[in-house]
Amino acid sequence: MDFTTQFLGLQLKNPLIASASPLTASLDSIKKLEDNGIAAVIMHSLFEEEINHELHQVDYFIHAHSNSNAEASTYLPTEVDFDNLQSEQYLEEIRRAKSAVNIPIIASLNGVSAGGWIKYGKKLQEAGIDGLELNITYIPTSIDMTGDVVEKMYIETVKNLREHISIPLNVKMNAYFSNPANMAKRFVEAGANGLSIFDNPTRVDVDLELLTALQNANITSSKSISETLRWCAILYNKLPCSLCANTGIHSAEDVLKAVMSGADATALASALLLHGEAYAKDILLGMDEWMQKHEYESIAQMKGSISHAHTDNPSAYERNSYMYSLQHYRD
Ligand SMILES: Cc1cc2nc3c(=O)[nH]c(=O)nc-3n(C[C@H](O)[C@H](O)[C@H](O)COP(=O)(O)O)c2cc1C
């Protein structure tokens, strides 16, 4: 069976990628993921806030000593002075992962603004990563901030990062735009080579005992796959970029549905966290079984076959079916 696929210009042995999560923060897990057939790994994120915290520390260091004497510049921190900080640790994790496994390693930056932190993209590139994912998740809480302002912030961040790196860039986008397809186009115009559809936001809850708001990481199930399929199907073949289905992929069937909708690859976090690294092997076996039974020979053969442009029922992705499906509700 030919599972190979292209993602971000990288040749992958199959469409299974380990999405950013605590699993991809451990070298041991990354090795196990590779042993169980995962084709690429997206590292856990380095956050803008973590980098900025360090930039402020550097700033403080410089200013705290700037008036000491004429040789003040000798106080300037060298890279070595900061190699115990979060971002230096992240670079070290990447170097270790790159030398321990043969599959592509994609780093992940997580932030919302086009500030100095973006320069870390270059450091990550120099550490030898095969690609970089940028997760931009901004939650506007001001009722005066227009969508236009938010969208520009997203686009500027992508443009700014692109200026600092030449390696493949994957933008992990969310669905909270008036027109996600137009944002997808603008991300590609700003320099993205791939799009992850979609990031899965954290869950907000209220603790009735503590009377406080809570925010937790969101463990998904296959039921969360709907918007992933819809937007992969809508975007398939419309943009010069790769598509990665990135929420609700939990089984062999989910991977196949995503590929048929138009995804070049699928990224899994919850399923691997719930069932462990070896679950990747089960998924690959399930894919092989299904494809043999239905006489498919390759992933390429099925890609986009049920996309918006190719399905015999494009209205399933549109408003046309919306009223009908509500009126003909079945459990
Ligand atoms: C515990 C946990 C930690 C995560 N950490 C990150 C992270 O560091 N960076 C990131 O971009 N996404 C992170 N994610 C999001 C996942 O990479 C993934 O996009 C999301 O969970 C949807 O995929 P899934 O349905 O397979 O879980 C995390 C998700 C979980 C559940």
The ligand as an SDF file (V2000), in Angstrom:
LIG
                    3D

 31 33  0  0  0  0  0  0  0  0999 V2000
   -2.8770   18.6310   26.3980 C   0  0  0  0  0  0  0  0  0  0  0  0
   -2.7470   19.3660   25.0920 C   0  0  0  0  0  0  0  0  0  0  0  0
   -1.6390   20.1970   24.8730 C   0  0  0  0  0  0  0  0  0  0  0  0
   -1.5130   20.8780   23.6640 C   0  0  0  0  0  0  0  0  0  0  0  0
   -0.4270   21.6830   23.4560 N   0  0  0  0  0  0  0  0  0  0  0  0
   -0.3260   22.3850   22.2910 C   0  0  0  0  0  0  0  0  0  0  0  0
    0.7930   23.2260   22.0460 C   0  0  0  0  0  0  0  0  0  0  0  0
    1.7330   23.3210   22.8150 O   0  0  0  0  0  0  0  0  0  0  0  0
    0.7770   23.9290   20.8800 N   0  0  0  0  0  0  0  0  0  0  0  0
   -0.2100   23.8360   19.9520 C   0  0  0  0  0  0  0  0  0  0  0  0
   -0.1520   24.4940   18.9040 O   0  0  0  0  0  0  0  0  0  0  0  0
   -1.2600   23.0200   20.1530 N   0  0  0  0  0  0  0  0  0  0  0  0
   -1.3350   22.3020   21.2940 C   0  0  0  0  0  0  0  0  0  0  0  0
   -2.4120   21.4750   21.4880 N   0  0  0  0  0  0  0  0  0  0  0  0
   -3.4220   21.3400   20.4290 C   0  0  0  0  0  0  0  0  0  0  0  0
   -3.1570   20.0780   19.5970 C   0  0  0  0  0  0  0  0  0  0  0  0
   -1.9020   20.1260   18.9520 O   0  0  0  0  0  0  0  0  0  0  0  0
   -4.2390   19.8530   18.5270 C   0  0  0  0  0  0  0  0  0  0  0  0
   -4.1740   20.8980   17.5850 O   0  0  0  0  0  0  0  0  0  0  0  0
   -5.6460   19.8390   19.0980 C   0  0  0  0  0  0  0  0  0  0  0  0
   -5.6940   19.1240   20.3150 O   0  0  0  0  0  0  0  0  0  0  0  0
   -6.6140   19.1980   18.1120 C   0  0  0  0  0  0  0  0  0  0  0  0
   -6.1930   17.8860   17.7780 O   0  0  0  0  0  0  0  0  0  0  0  0
   -6.8500   16.5820   18.4390 P   0  0  0  0  0  0  0  0  0  0  0  0
   -8.2900   16.5960   18.0930 O   0  0  0  0  0  0  0  0  0  0  0  0
   -6.1000   15.4390   17.8160 O   0  0  0  0  0  0  0  0  0  0  0  0
   -6.6160   16.6790   19.9140 O   0  0  0  0  0  0  0  0  0  0  0  0
   -2.5270   20.7460   22.6730 C   0  0  0  0  0  0  0  0  0  0  0  0
   -3.6200   19.8980   22.9030 C   0  0  0  0  0  0  0  0  0  0  0  0
   -3.7370   19.2050   24.0800 C   0  0  0  0  0  0  0  0  0  0  0  0
   -4.9170   18.2980   24.2870 C   0  0  0  0  0  0  0  0  0  0  0  0
  1  2  1  0
  2  3  1  0
  2 30  2  0
  3  4  2  0
  4  5  1  0
  4 28  1  0
  5  6  2  0
  6  7  1  0
  6 13  1  0
  7  8  2  0
  7  9  1  0
  9 10  1  0
 10 11  2  0
 10 12  1  0
 12 13  2  0
 13 14  1  0
 14 15  1  0
 14 28  1  0
 15 16  1  0
 16 17  1  0
 16 18  1  0
 18 19  1  0
 18 20  1  0
 20 21  1  0
 20 22  1  0
 22 23  1  0
 23 24  1  0
 24 25  2  0
 24 26  1  0
 24 27  1  0
 28 29  2  0
 29 30  1  0
 30 31  1  0
M  END
$$$$
